[in-house]
Amino acid sequence: MNLQLTKMELIEMLLSTKKVTVLKKVKAILEEEQDRLTEADYKIIDSRREKHLTGESKSFTWEEAKKIIQKL
């Protein structure tokens, strides 16, 4: 499958459709796809959470974080 060709075909189809329901469905599918985290993302999150819970990583209050950022 040629990815670029497929994208162009889909764009043409979207431009020519007059059905709002089709556009809503496509939009929902694309938004859902963008919101998904990969398995690798979850592993990173779990690892960082574990380090936080065991005290291996430093954490800051919101006020501390704001002060650090303002110094940059």
CHARMM internal coordinates of N, CA and C (Angstrom, degrees):
IC EDIT
DIST 1 N 1 CA 1.4615
DIST 1 CA 1 C 1.5353
ANGL 1 N 1 CA 1 C 108.54
DIST 1 C 2 N 1.2966
ANGL 1 CA 1 C 2 N 115.42
DIHE 1 N 1 CA 1 C 2 N 128.86
DIST 2 N 2 CA 1.4528
ANGL 1 C 2 N 2 CA 121.12
DIHE 1 CA 1 C 2 N 2 CA 176.00
DIST 2 CA 2 C 1.5299
ANGL 2 N 2 CA 2 C 108.10
DIHE 1 C 2 N 2 CA 2 C -84.97
DIST 2 C 3 N 1.3138
ANGL 2 CA 2 C 3 N 116.71
DIHE 2 N 2 CA 2 C 3 N 109.45
DIST 3 N 3 CA 1.4602
ANGL 2 C 3 N 3 CA 121.56
DIHE 2 CA 2 C 3 N 3 CA -174.43
DIST 3 CA 3 C 1.5256
ANGL 3 N 3 CA 3 C 112.65
DIHE 2 C 3 N 3 CA 3 C -60.41
DIST 3 C 4 N 1.3122
ANGL 3 CA 3 C 4 N 116.87
DIHE 3 N 3 CA 3 C 4 N -45.00
DIST 4 N 4 CA 1.4651
ANGL 3 C 4 N 4 CA 119.75
DIHE 3 CA 3 C 4 N 4 CA -178.41
DIST 4 CA 4 C 1.5300
ANGL 4 N 4 CA 4 C 111.57
DIHE 3 C 4 N 4 CA 4 C -64.80
DIST 4 C 5 N 1.3145
ANGL 4 CA 4 C 5 N 116.03
DIHE 4 N 4 CA 4 C 5 N -41.35
DIST 5 N 5 CA 1.4663
ANGL 4 C 5 N 5 CA 120.74
DIHE 4 CA 4 C 5 N 5 CA 179.09
DIST 5 CA 5 C 1.5281
ANGL 5 N 5 CA 5 C 110.11
DIHE 4 C 5 N 5 CA 5 C -63.69
DIST 5 C 6 N 1.3153
ANGL 5 CA 5 C 6 N 116.59
DIHE 5 N 5 CA 5 C 6 N -42.80
DIST 6 N 6 CA 1.4641
ANGL 5 C 6 N 6 CA 120.90
DIHE 5 CA 5 C 6 N 6 CA 178.87
DIST 6 CA 6 C 1.5291
ANGL 6 N 6 CA 6 C 110.83
DIHE 5 C 6 N 6 CA 6 C -62.00
DIST 6 C 7 N 1.3199
ANGL 6 CA 6 C 7 N 116.57
DIHE 6 N 6 CA 6 C 7 N -42.42
DIST 7 N 7 CA 1.4671
ANGL 6 C 7 N 7 CA 120.21
DIHE 6 CA 6 C 7 N 7 CA 177.74
DIST 7 CA 7 C 1.5266
ANGL 7 N 7 CA 7 C 111.28
DIHE 6 C 7 N 7 CA 7 C -60.96
DIST 7 C 8 N 1.3092
ANGL 7 CA 7 C 8 N 116.13
DIHE 7 N 7 CA 7 C 8 N -43.86
DIST 8 N 8 CA 1.4713
ANGL 7 C 8 N 8 CA 120.07
DIHE 7 CA 7 C 8 N 8 CA -179.77
DIST 8 CA 8 C 1.5317
ANGL 8 N 8 CA 8 C 110.72
DIHE 7 C 8 N 8 CA 8 C -64.08
DIST 8 C 9 N 1.3137
ANGL 8 CA 8 C 9 N 116.25
DIHE 8 N 8 CA 8 C 9 N -40.35
DIST 9 N 9 CA 1.4650
ANGL 8 C 9 N 9 CA 119.91
DIHE 8 CA 8 C 9 N 9 CA 178.42
DIST 9 CA 9 C 1.5326
ANGL 9 N 9 CA 9 C 110.45
DIHE 8 C 9 N 9 CA 9 C -63.00
DIST 9 C 10 N 1.3112
ANGL 9 CA 9 C 10 N 116.27
DIHE 9 N 9 CA 9 C 10 N -43.09
DIST 10 N 10 CA 1.4666
ANGL 9 C 10 N 10 CA 120.23
DIHE 9 CA 9 C 10 N 10 CA 178.40
DIST 10 CA 10 C 1.5290
ANGL 10 N 10 CA 10 C 111.73
DIHE 9 C 10 N 10 CA 10 C -64.00
DIST 10 C 11 N 1.3137
ANGL 10 CA 10 C 11 N 116.32
DIHE 10 N 10 CA 10 C 11 N -41.04
DIST 11 N 11 CA 1.4667
ANGL 10 C 11 N 11 CA 120.26
DIHE 10 CA 10 C 11 N 11 CA 177.87
DIST 11 CA 11 C 1.5286
ANGL 11 N 11 CA 11 C 110.07
DIHE 10 C 11 N 11 CA 11 C -60.28
DIST 11 C 12 N 1.3110
ANGL 11 CA 11 C 12 N 116.62
DIHE 11 N 11 CA 11 C 12 N -45.75
DIST 12 N 12 CA 1.4657
ANGL 11 C 12 N 12 CA 120.55
DIHE 11 CA 11 C 12 N 12 CA 178.97
DIST 12 CA 12 C 1.5280
ANGL 12 N 12 CA 12 C 111.14
DIHE 11 C 12 N 12 CA 12 C -60.84
DIST 12 C 13 N 1.3298
ANGL 12 CA 12 C 13 N 116.02
DIHE 12 N 12 CA 12 C 13 N -42.34
DIST 13 N 13 CA 1.4619
ANGL 12 C 13 N 13 CA 119.86
DIHE 12 CA 12 C 13 N 13 CA 179.32
DIST 13 CA 13 C 1.5269
ANGL 13 N 13 CA 13 C 110.97
DIHE 12 C 13 N 13 CA 13 C -64.82
DIST 13 C 14 N 1.3214
ANGL 13 CA 13 C 14 N 117.18
DIHE 13 N 13 CA 13 C 14 N -41.43
DIST 14 N 14 CA 1.4613
ANGL 13 C 14 N 14 CA 120.59
DIHE 13 CA 13 C 14 N 14 CA 178.97
DIST 14 CA 14 C 1.5239
ANGL 14 N 14 CA 14 C 111.73
DIHE 13 C 14 N 14 CA 14 C -64.39
DIST 14 C 15 N 1.3114
ANGL 14 CA 14 C 15 N 115.56
DIHE 14 N 14 CA 14 C 15 N -40.53
DIST 15 N 15 CA 1.4610
ANGL 14 C 15 N 15 CA 119.78
DIHE 14 CA 14 C 15 N 15 CA 179.60
DIST 15 CA 15 C 1.5231
ANGL 15 N 15 CA 15 C 112.31
DIHE 14 C 15 N 15 CA 15 C -65.69
DIST 15 C 16 N 1.3168
ANGL 15 CA 15 C 16 N 116.04
DIHE 15 N 15 CA 15 C 16 N -31.34
DIST 16 N 16 CA 1.4622
ANGL 15 C 16 N 16 CA 118.26
DIHE 15 CA 15 C 16 N 16 CA -175.83
DIST 16 CA 16 C 1.5272
ANGL 16 N 16 CA 16 C 113.89
DIHE 15 C 16 N 16 CA 16 C -90.98
DIST 16 C 17 N 1.3265
ANGL 16 CA 16 C 17 N 117.62
DIHE 16 N 16 CA 16 C 17 N -13.26
DIST 17 N 17 CA 1.4643
ANGL 16 C 17 N 17 CA 118.51
DIHE 16 CA 16 C 17 N 17 CA -177.60
DIST 17 CA 17 C 1.5281
ANGL 17 N 17 CA 17 C 111.33
DIHE 16 C 17 N 17 CA 17 C -73.55
DIST 17 C 18 N 1.3088
ANGL 17 CA 17 C 18 N 113.94
DIHE 17 N 17 CA 17 C 18 N 146.24
DIST 18 N 18 CA 1.4592
ANGL 17 C 18 N 18 CA 120.16
DIHE 17 CA 17 C 18 N 18 CA 177.97
DIST 18 CA 18 C 1.5252
ANGL 18 N 18 CA 18 C 110.64
DIHE 17 C 18 N 18 CA 18 C -113.75
DIST 18 C 19 N 1.3256
ANGL 18 CA 18 C 19 N 116.19
DIHE 18 N 18 CA 18 C 19 N 4.85
DIST 19 N 19 CA 1.4531
ANGL 18 C 19 N 19 CA 121.29
DIHE 18 CA 18 C 19 N 19 CA -177.00
DIST 19 CA 19 C 1.5296
ANGL 19 N 19 CA 19 C 110.70
DIHE 18 C 19 N 19 CA 19 C -96.33
DIST 19 C 20 N 1.3014
ANGL 19 CA 19 C 20 N 115.46
DIHE 19 N 19 CA 19 C 20 N 116.14
DIST 20 N 20 CA 1.4589
ANGL 19 C 20 N 20 CA 121.25
DIHE 19 CA 19 C 20 N 20 CA 179.54
DIST 20 CA 20 C 1.5273
ANGL 20 N 20 CA 20 C 110.17
DIHE 19 C 20 N 20 CA 20 C -64.47
DIST 20 C 21 N 1.3196
ANGL 20 CA 20 C 21 N 116.61
DIHE 20 N 20 CA 20 C 21 N -34.75
DIST 21 N 21 CA 1.4685
ANGL 20 C 21 N 21 CA 119.78
DIHE 20 CA 20 C 21 N 21 CA -179.40
DIST 21 CA 21 C 1.5255
ANGL 21 N 21 CA 21 C 111.64
DIHE 20 C 21 N 21 CA 21 C -62.31
DIST 21 C 22 N 1.3091
ANGL 21 CA 21 C 22 N 116.76
DIHE 21 N 21 CA 21 C 22 N -37.23
DIST 22 N 22 CA 1.4654
ANGL 21 C 22 N 22 CA 120.75
DIHE 21 CA 21 C 22 N 22 CA 178.10
DIST 22 CA 22 C 1.5207
ANGL 22 N 22 CA 22 C 109.84
DIHE 21 C 22 N 22 CA 22 C -64.47
DIST 22 C 23 N 1.3194
ANGL 22 CA 22 C 23 N 116.35
DIHE 22 N 22 CA 22 C 23 N -45.52
DIST 23 N 23 CA 1.4590
ANGL 22 C 23 N 23 CA 120.51
DIHE 22 CA 22 C 23 N 23 CA -179.74
DIST 23 CA 23 C 1.5317
ANGL 23 N 23 CA 23 C 111.16
DIHE 22 C 23 N 23 CA 23 C -63.19
DIST 23 C 24 N 1.3193
ANGL 23 CA 23 C 24 N 116.94
DIHE 23 N 23 CA 23 C 24 N -40.46
DIST 24 N 24 CA 1.4599
ANGL 23 C 24 N 24 CA 120.59
DIHE 23 CA 23 C 24 N 24 CA 178.77
DIST 24 CA 24 C 1.5220
ANGL 24 N 24 CA 24 C 111.55
DIHE 23 C 24 N 24 CA 24 C -63.75
DIST 24 C 25 N 1.3243
ANGL 24 CA 24 C 25 N 116.39
DIHE 24 N 24 CA 24 C 25 N -40.99
DIST 25 N 25 CA 1.4607
ANGL 24 C 25 N 25 CA 120.54
DIHE 24 CA 24 C 25 N 25 CA 179.29
DIST 25 CA 25 C 1.5285
ANGL 25 N 25 CA 25 C 111.65
DIHE 24 C 25 N 25 CA 25 C -65.06
DIST 25 C 26 N 1.3173
ANGL 25 CA 25 C 26 N 115.91
DIHE 25 N 25 CA 25 C 26 N -45.07
DIST 26 N 26 CA 1.4617
ANGL 25 C 26 N 26 CA 120.15
DIHE 25 CA 25 C 26 N 26 CA 179.62
DIST 26 CA 26 C 1.5255
ANGL 26 N 26 CA 26 C 109.64
DIHE 25 C 26 N 26 CA 26 C -62.91
DIST 26 C 27 N 1.3144
ANGL 26 CA 26 C 27 N 116.14
DIHE 26 N 26 CA 26 C 27 N -43.56
DIST 27 N 27 CA 1.4636
ANGL 26 C 27 N 27 CA 120.21
DIHE 26 CA 26 C 27 N 27 CA 179.24
DIST 27 CA 27 C 1.5228
ANGL 27 N 27 CA 27 C 111.05
DIHE 26 C 27 N 27 CA 27 C -61.02
DIST 27 C 28 N 1.3207
ANGL 27 CA 27 C 28 N 117.46
DIHE 27 N 27 CA 27 C 28 N -43.50
DIST 28 N 28 CA 1.4605
ANGL 27 C 28 N 28 CA 121.67
DIHE 27 CA 27 C 28 N 28 CA 179.75
DIST 28 CA 28 C 1.5274
ANGL 28 N 28 CA 28 C 111.01
DIHE 27 C 28 N 28 CA 28 C -63.03
DIST 28 C 29 N 1.3214
ANGL 28 CA 28 C 29 N 116.56
DIHE 28 N 28 CA 28 C 29 N -41.29
DIST 29 N 29 CA 1.4688
ANGL 28 C 29 N 29 CA 120.57
DIHE 28 CA 28 C 29 N 29 CA 179.01
DIST 29 CA 29 C 1.5207
ANGL 29 N 29 CA 29 C 110.38
DIHE 28 C 29 N 29 CA 29 C -62.91
DIST 29 C 30 N 1.3210
ANGL 29 CA 29 C 30 N 116.86
DIHE 29 N 29 CA 29 C 30 N -46.33
DIST 30 N 30 CA 1.4640
ANGL 29 C 30 N 30 CA 120.44
DIHE 29 CA 29 C 30 N 30 CA -178.29
DIST 30 CA 30 C 1.5223
ANGL 30 N 30 CA 30 C 111.68
DIHE 29 C 30 N 30 CA 30 C -67.17
DIST 30 C 31 N 1.3188
ANGL 30 CA 30 C 31 N 117.81
DIHE 30 N 30 CA 30 C 31 N -39.32
DIST 31 N 31 CA 1.4639
ANGL 30 C 31 N 31 CA 120.58
DIHE 30 CA 30 C 31 N 31 CA 178.46
DIST 31 CA 31 C 1.5164
ANGL 31 N 31 CA 31 C 110.53
DIHE 30 C 31 N 31 CA 31 C -65.97
DIST 31 C 32 N 1.3215
ANGL 31 CA 31 C 32 N 117.08
DIHE 31 N 31 CA 31 C 32 N -40.05
DIST 32 N 32 CA 1.4641
ANGL 31 C 32 N 32 CA 121.06
DIHE 31 CA 31 C 32 N 32 CA 178.95
DIST 32 CA 32 C 1.5248
ANGL 32 N 32 CA 32 C 110.23
DIHE 31 C 32 N 32 CA 32 C -63.17
DIST 32 C 33 N 1.3003
ANGL 32 CA 32 C 33 N 116.73
DIHE 32 N 32 CA 32 C 33 N -41.72
DIST 33 N 33 CA 1.4610
ANGL 32 C 33 N 33 CA 121.72
DIHE 32 CA 32 C 33 N 33 CA -179.29
DIST 33 CA 33 C 1.5244
ANGL 33 N 33 CA 33 C 111.21
DIHE 32 C 33 N 33 CA 33 C -64.23
DIST 33 C 34 N 1.3182
ANGL 33 CA 33 C 34 N 117.52
DIHE 33 N 33 CA 33 C 34 N -37.99
DIST 34 N 34 CA 1.4621
ANGL 33 C 34 N 34 CA 121.59
DIHE 33 CA 33 C 34 N 34 CA -178.83
DIST 34 CA 34 C 1.5181
ANGL 34 N 34 CA 34 C 112.04
DIHE 33 C 34 N 34 CA 34 C -71.10
DIST 34 C 35 N 1.3265
ANGL 34 CA 34 C 35 N 117.23
DIHE 34 N 34 CA 34 C 35 N -27.05
DIST 35 N 35 CA 1.4544
ANGL 34 C 35 N 35 CA 121.04
DIHE 34 CA 34 C 35 N 35 CA -175.69
DIST 35 CA 35 C 1.5225
ANGL 35 N 35 CA 35 C 113.32
DIHE 34 C 35 N 35 CA 35 C -83.94
DIST 35 C 36 N 1.2902
ANGL 35 CA 35 C 36 N 118.90
DIHE 35 N 35 CA 35 C 36 N -8.28
DIST 36 N 36 CA 1.4533
ANGL 35 C 36 N 36 CA 121.78
DIHE 35 CA 35 C 36 N 36 CA -175.59
DIST 36 CA 36 C 1.5220
ANGL 36 N 36 CA 36 C 111.62
DIHE 35 C 36 N 36 CA 36 C -81.33
DIST 36 C 37 N 1.3236
ANGL 36 CA 36 C 37 N 114.27
DIHE 36 N 36 CA 36 C 37 N 137.62
DIST 37 N 37 CA 1.4526
ANGL 36 C 37 N 37 CA 120.39
DIHE 36 CA 36 C 37 N 37 CA 173.22
DIST 37 CA 37 C 1.5211
ANGL 37 N 37 CA 37 C 108.26
DIHE 36 C 37 N 37 CA 37 C -94.83
DIST 37 C 38 N 1.3067
ANGL 37 CA 37 C 38 N 115.63
DIHE 37 N 37 CA 37 C 38 N 147.72
DIST 38 N 38 CA 1.4562
ANGL 37 C 38 N 38 CA 120.01
DIHE 37 CA 37 C 38 N 38 CA 178.14
DIST 38 CA 38 C 1.5315
ANGL 38 N 38 CA 38 C 109.35
DIHE 37 C 38 N 38 CA 38 C -83.36
DIST 38 C 39 N 1.3074
ANGL 38 CA 38 C 39 N 115.37
DIHE 38 N 38 CA 38 C 39 N 168.12
DIST 39 N 39 CA 1.4705
ANGL 38 C 39 N 39 CA 120.42
DIHE 38 CA 38 C 39 N 39 CA 176.52
DIST 39 CA 39 C 1.5272
ANGL 39 N 39 CA 39 C 110.08
DIHE 38 C 39 N 39 CA 39 C -60.10
DIST 39 C 40 N 1.3226
ANGL 39 CA 39 C 40 N 116.67
DIHE 39 N 39 CA 39 C 40 N -38.27
DIST 40 N 40 CA 1.4706
ANGL 39 C 40 N 40 CA 120.70
DIHE 39 CA 39 C 40 N 40 CA 177.88
DIST 40 CA 40 C 1.5299
ANGL 40 N 40 CA 40 C 110.82
DIHE 39 C 40 N 40 CA 40 C -62.88
DIST 40 C 41 N 1.3350
ANGL 40 CA 40 C 41 N 117.06
DIHE 40 N 40 CA 40 C 41 N -38.98
DIST 41 N 41 CA 1.4652
ANGL 40 C 41 N 41 CA 120.61
DIHE 40 CA 40 C 41 N 41 CA 177.17
DIST 41 CA 41 C 1.5259
ANGL 41 N 41 CA 41 C 110.91
DIHE 40 C 41 N 41 CA 41 C -60.20
DIST 41 C 42 N 1.3369
ANGL 41 CA 41 C 42 N 116.07
DIHE 41 N 41 CA 41 C 42 N -44.95
DIST 42 N 42 CA 1.4642
ANGL 41 C 42 N 42 CA 120.14
DIHE 41 CA 41 C 42 N 42 CA 179.91
DIST 42 CA 42 C 1.5302
ANGL 42 N 42 CA 42 C 111.55
DIHE 41 C 42 N 42 CA 42 C -64.06
DIST 42 C 43 N 1.3246
ANGL 42 CA 42 C 43 N 117.65
DIHE 42 N 42 CA 42 C 43 N -36.83
DIST 43 N 43 CA 1.4625
ANGL 42 C 43 N 43 CA 120.69
DIHE 42 CA 42 C 43 N 43 CA 178.14
DIST 43 CA 43 C 1.5245
ANGL 43 N 43 CA 43 C 110.94
DIHE 42 C 43 N 43 CA 43 C -63.99
DIST 43 C 44 N 1.3293
ANGL 43 CA 43 C 44 N 116.94
DIHE 43 N 43 CA 43 C 44 N -41.65
DIST 44 N 44 CA 1.4636
ANGL 43 C 44 N 44 CA 121.16
DIHE 43 CA 43 C 44 N 44 CA 178.12
DIST 44 CA 44 C 1.5213
ANGL 44 N 44 CA 44 C 109.98
DIHE 43 C 44 N 44 CA 44 C -63.91
DIST 44 C 45 N 1.3104
ANGL 44 CA 44 C 45 N 116.52
DIHE 44 N 44 CA 44 C 45 N -45.64
DIST 45 N 45 CA 1.4674
ANGL 44 C 45 N 45 CA 120.95
DIHE 44 CA 44 C 45 N 45 CA 179.86
DIST 45 CA 45 C 1.5250
ANGL 45 N 45 CA 45 C 110.56
DIHE 44 C 45 N 45 CA 45 C -61.58
DIST 45 C 46 N 1.3390
ANGL 45 CA 45 C 46 N 117.22
DIHE 45 N 45 CA 45 C 46 N -45.73
DIST 46 N 46 CA 1.4618
ANGL 45 C 46 N 46 CA 120.86
DIHE 45 CA 45 C 46 N 46 CA 179.73
DIST 46 CA 46 C 1.5246
ANGL 46 N 46 CA 46 C 111.60
DIHE 45 C 46 N 46 CA 46 C -62.08
DIST 46 C 47 N 1.3336
ANGL 46 CA 46 C 47 N 116.12
DIHE 46 N 46 CA 46 C 47 N -41.38
DIST 47 N 47 CA 1.4615
ANGL 46 C 47 N 47 CA 120.74
DIHE 46 CA 46 C 47 N 47 CA 179.21
DIST 47 CA 47 C 1.5269
ANGL 47 N 47 CA 47 C 111.43
DIHE 46 C 47 N 47 CA 47 C -62.91
DIST 47 C 48 N 1.3211
ANGL 47 CA 47 C 48 N 116.02
DIHE 47 N 47 CA 47 C 48 N -45.42
DIST 48 N 48 CA 1.4696
ANGL 47 C 48 N 48 CA 119.76
DIHE 47 CA 47 C 48 N 48 CA 179.92
DIST 48 CA 48 C 1.5214
ANGL 48 N 48 CA 48 C 111.51
DIHE 47 C 48 N 48 CA 48 C -67.37
DIST 48 C 49 N 1.3295
ANGL 48 CA 48 C 49 N 117.09
DIHE 48 N 48 CA 48 C 49 N -36.27
DIST 49 N 49 CA 1.4651
ANGL 48 C 49 N 49 CA 121.05
DIHE 48 CA 48 C 49 N 49 CA 177.80
DIST 49 CA 49 C 1.5214
ANGL 49 N 49 CA 49 C 110.29
DIHE 48 C 49 N 49 CA 49 C -64.67
DIST 49 C 50 N 1.3207
ANGL 49 CA 49 C 50 N 116.48
DIHE 49 N 49 CA 49 C 50 N -43.89
DIST 50 N 50 CA 1.4651
ANGL 49 C 50 N 50 CA 121.22
DIHE 49 CA 49 C 50 N 50 CA 179.43
DIST 50 CA 50 C 1.5301
ANGL 50 N 50 CA 50 C 110.78
DIHE 49 C 50 N 50 CA 50 C -61.50
DIST 50 C 51 N 1.3332
ANGL 50 CA 50 C 51 N 116.91
DIHE 50 N 50 CA 50 C 51 N -43.37
DIST 51 N 51 CA 1.4643
ANGL 50 C 51 N 51 CA 120.66
DIHE 50 CA 50 C 51 N 51 CA 177.37
DIST 51 CA 51 C 1.5197
ANGL 51 N 51 CA 51 C 110.97
DIHE 50 C 51 N 51 CA 51 C -62.10
DIST 51 C 52 N 1.3029
ANGL 51 CA 51 C 52 N 116.93
DIHE 51 N 51 CA 51 C 52 N -38.77
DIST 52 N 52 CA 1.4618
ANGL 51 C 52 N 52 CA 121.17
DIHE 51 CA 51 C 52 N 52 CA 178.27
DIST 52 CA 52 C 1.5302
ANGL 52 N 52 CA 52 C 110.56
DIHE 51 C 52 N 52 CA 52 C -64.94
DIST 52 C 53 N 1.3360
ANGL 52 CA 52 C 53 N 116.37
DIHE 52 N 52 CA 52 C 53 N -47.11
DIST 53 N 53 CA 1.4610
ANGL 52 C 53 N 53 CA 120.87
DIHE 52 CA 52 C 53 N 53 CA -176.97
DIST 53 CA 53 C 1.5299
ANGL 53 N 53 CA 53 C 112.65
DIHE 52 C 53 N 53 CA 53 C -66.01
DIST 53 C 54 N 1.3356
ANGL 53 CA 53 C 54 N 117.16
DIHE 53 N 53 CA 53 C 54 N -32.10
DIST 54 N 54 CA 1.4603
ANGL 53 C 54 N 54 CA 120.73
DIHE 53 CA 53 C 54 N 54 CA -179.69
DIST 54 CA 54 C 1.5187
ANGL 54 N 54 CA 54 C 112.84
DIHE 53 C 54 N 54 CA 54 C -89.71
DIST 54 C 55 N 1.3283
ANGL 54 CA 54 C 55 N 116.43
DIHE 54 N 54 CA 54 C 55 N -2.14
DIST 55 N 55 CA 1.4605
ANGL 54 C 55 N 55 CA 120.27
DIHE 54 CA 54 C 55 N 55 CA 178.77
DIST 55 CA 55 C 1.5150
ANGL 55 N 55 CA 55 C 114.39
DIHE 54 C 55 N 55 CA 55 C 81.47
DIST 55 C 56 N 1.3235
ANGL 55 CA 55 C 56 N 117.44
DIHE 55 N 55 CA 55 C 56 N 10.66
DIST 56 N 56 CA 1.4682
ANGL 55 C 56 N 56 CA 121.16
DIHE 55 CA 55 C 56 N 56 CA 179.73
DIST 56 CA 56 C 1.5289
ANGL 56 N 56 CA 56 C 112.01
DIHE 55 C 56 N 56 CA 56 C -74.21
DIST 56 C 57 N 1.3030
ANGL 56 CA 56 C 57 N 117.04
DIHE 56 N 56 CA 56 C 57 N -21.80
DIST 57 N 57 CA 1.4699
ANGL 56 C 57 N 57 CA 120.12
DIHE 56 CA 56 C 57 N 57 CA 179.48
DIST 57 CA 57 C 1.5180
ANGL 57 N 57 CA 57 C 109.00
DIHE 56 C 57 N 57 CA 57 C -118.73
DIST 57 C 58 N 1.3058
ANGL 57 CA 57 C 58 N 114.65
DIHE 57 N 57 CA 57 C 58 N 153.55
DIST 58 N 58 CA 1.4598
ANGL 57 C 58 N 58 CA 120.06
DIHE 57 CA 57 C 58 N 58 CA -178.99
DIST 58 CA 58 C 1.5209
ANGL 58 N 58 CA 58 C 109.26
DIHE 57 C 58 N 58 CA 58 C -86.72
DIST 58 C 59 N 1.3073
ANGL 58 CA 58 C 59 N 115.09
DIHE 58 N 58 CA 58 C 59 N 140.32
DIST 59 N 59 CA 1.4611
ANGL 58 C 59 N 59 CA 119.77
DIHE 58 CA 58 C 59 N 59 CA 175.58
DIST 59 CA 59 C 1.5175
ANGL 59 N 59 CA 59 C 108.68
DIHE 58 C 59 N 59 CA 59 C -126.31
DIST 59 C 60 N 1.3253
ANGL 59 CA 59 C 60 N 115.10
DIHE 59 N 59 CA 59 C 60 N 160.55
DIST 60 N 60 CA 1.4571
ANGL 59 C 60 N 60 CA 121.27
DIHE 59 CA 59 C 60 N 60 CA -175.49
DIST 60 CA 60 C 1.5163
ANGL 60 N 60 CA 60 C 110.32
DIHE 59 C 60 N 60 CA 60 C -131.82
DIST 60 C 61 N 1.3226
ANGL 60 CA 60 C 61 N 114.95
DIHE 60 N 60 CA 60 C 61 N 150.49
DIST 61 N 61 CA 1.4595
ANGL 60 C 61 N 61 CA 119.21
DIHE 60 CA 60 C 61 N 61 CA 170.88
DIST 61 CA 61 C 1.5214
ANGL 61 N 61 CA 61 C 107.02
DIHE 60 C 61 N 61 CA 61 C -73.09
DIST 61 C 62 N 1.3313
ANGL 61 CA 61 C 62 N 116.18
DIHE 61 N 61 CA 61 C 62 N 167.82
DIST 62 N 62 CA 1.4586
ANGL 61 C 62 N 62 CA 120.21
DIHE 61 CA 61 C 62 N 62 CA 178.71
DIST 62 CA 62 C 1.5304
ANGL 62 N 62 CA 62 C 109.94
DIHE 61 C 62 N 62 CA 62 C -60.57
DIST 62 C 63 N 1.3063
ANGL 62 CA 62 C 63 N 117.38
DIHE 62 N 62 CA 62 C 63 N -41.73
DIST 63 N 63 CA 1.4735
ANGL 62 C 63 N 63 CA 120.95
DIHE 62 CA 62 C 63 N 63 CA -179.75
DIST 63 CA 63 C 1.5269
ANGL 63 N 63 CA 63 C 110.78
DIHE 62 C 63 N 63 CA 63 C -63.69
DIST 63 C 64 N 1.3352
ANGL 63 CA 63 C 64 N 117.38
DIHE 63 N 63 CA 63 C 64 N -43.35
DIST 64 N 64 CA 1.4640
ANGL 63 C 64 N 64 CA 120.67
DIHE 63 CA 63 C 64 N 64 CA 177.93
DIST 64 CA 64 C 1.5258
ANGL 64 N 64 CA 64 C 111.01
DIHE 63 C 64 N 64 CA 64 C -62.20
DIST 64 C 65 N 1.3171
ANGL 64 CA 64 C 65 N 116.00
DIHE 64 N 64 CA 64 C 65 N -43.16
DIST 65 N 65 CA 1.4632
ANGL 64 C 65 N 65 CA 120.49
DIHE 64 CA 64 C 65 N 65 CA -179.83
DIST 65 CA 65 C 1.5233
ANGL 65 N 65 CA 65 C 111.12
DIHE 64 C 65 N 65 CA 65 C -62.27
DIST 65 C 66 N 1.3285
ANGL 65 CA 65 C 66 N 116.95
DIHE 65 N 65 CA 65 C 66 N -42.28
DIST 66 N 66 CA 1.4773
ANGL 65 C 66 N 66 CA 120.04
DIHE 65 CA 65 C 66 N 66 CA 179.23
DIST 66 CA 66 C 1.5228
ANGL 66 N 66 CA 66 C 110.57
DIHE 65 C 66 N 66 CA 66 C -61.87
DIST 66 C 67 N 1.3256
ANGL 66 CA 66 C 67 N 117.92
DIHE 66 N 66 CA 66 C 67 N -42.46
DIST 67 N 67 CA 1.4668
ANGL 66 C 67 N 67 CA 121.54
DIHE 66 CA 66 C 67 N 67 CA -179.94
DIST 67 CA 67 C 1.5212
ANGL 67 N 67 CA 67 C 111.13
DIHE 66 C 67 N 67 CA 67 C -62.95
DIST 67 C 68 N 1.3226
ANGL 67 CA 67 C 68 N 116.36
DIHE 67 N 67 CA 67 C 68 N -42.70
DIST 68 N 68 CA 1.4617
ANGL 67 C 68 N 68 CA 120.56
DIHE 67 CA 67 C 68 N 68 CA 178.68
DIST 68 CA 68 C 1.5219
ANGL 68 N 68 CA 68 C 110.70
DIHE 67 C 68 N 68 CA 68 C -62.11
DIST 68 C 69 N 1.3057
ANGL 68 CA 68 C 69 N 116.48
DIHE 68 N 68 CA 68 C 69 N -45.19
DIST 69 N 69 CA 1.4700
ANGL 68 C 69 N 69 CA 121.16
DIHE 68 CA 68 C 69 N 69 CA -179.05
DIST 69 CA 69 C 1.5152
ANGL 69 N 69 CA 69 C 111.03
DIHE 68 C 69 N 69 CA 69 C -64.78
DIST 69 C 70 N 1.3167
ANGL 69 CA 69 C 70 N 117.24
DIHE 69 N 69 CA 69 C 70 N -40.00
DIST 70 N 70 CA 1.4658
ANGL 69 C 70 N 70 CA 120.73
DIHE 69 CA 69 C 70 N 70 CA -178.11
DIST 70 CA 70 C 1.5141
ANGL 70 N 70 CA 70 C 111.23
DIHE 69 C 70 N 70 CA 70 C -66.19
DIST 70 C 71 N 1.3253
ANGL 70 CA 70 C 71 N 118.70
DIHE 70 N 70 CA 70 C 71 N -26.57
DIST 71 N 71 CA 1.4569
ANGL 70 C 71 N 71 CA 122.25
DIHE 70 CA 70 C 71 N 71 CA 179.31
DIST 71 CA 71 C 1.5143
ANGL 71 N 71 CA 71 C 112.37
DIHE 70 C 71 N 71 CA 71 C -74.91
DIST 71 C 72 N 1.3381
ANGL 71 CA 71 C 72 N 117.48
DIHE 71 N 71 CA 71 C 72 N -19.28
DIST 72 N 72 CA 1.4684
ANGL 71 C 72 N 72 CA 120.94
DIHE 71 CA 71 C 72 N 72 CA -177.00
DIST 72 CA 72 C 1.4980
ANGL 72 N 72 CA 72 C 112.73
DIHE 71 C 72 N 72 CA 72 C -71.36
END
COOR INIT
IC SEED 1 N 1 CA 1 C
IC BUILD
